[in-house]
């Protein structure tokens, strides 16, 4: 939701994402008088930096990290048990 009466907004229509049609950037008041081309190119640069990876792959990575952590914890517990 966008609110504000005096907000300057840059709209980016080319998102390179299957999920998002448009992205809106709200310009800070101190930069609202900057050249629109400069603001537009900065907005485009930020859109290119966004990684729209599939949520399933990030969930898989988190699951693998949790499994690796559990395995390391179990291994350390086993070693400590053997040393007693």
Helices and strands as residue ranges (DSSP letters): E 8-12, E 23-27, G 29-31, H 36-49, H 55-83
